[in-house]
Amino acid sequence: MQSPIMGAELSSARRKISTTTTGVSLSSAGADYSTGTFTAAEGWLIVYLVKQ
């Protein structure tokens, strides 16, 4: 879950957030507005771990 910080300046740039079994990666998404992309503004990335 990506949560933008209130009052942060908005950008037209995008970031793609991908997950695997071993980690999380952030990469440039250009002008891609598909699922899994978010604005490149300052924010928090919150990760929940679930024990199975």
Beta strands, then each sheet from edge to edge (+ up, - down):
strand 1: 2-4
strand 2: 14-19
strand 3: 24-30
strand 4: 37-39
strand 5: 43-45
sheet 1: 1+ 5-
sheet 2: 3+ 2- 4+
end
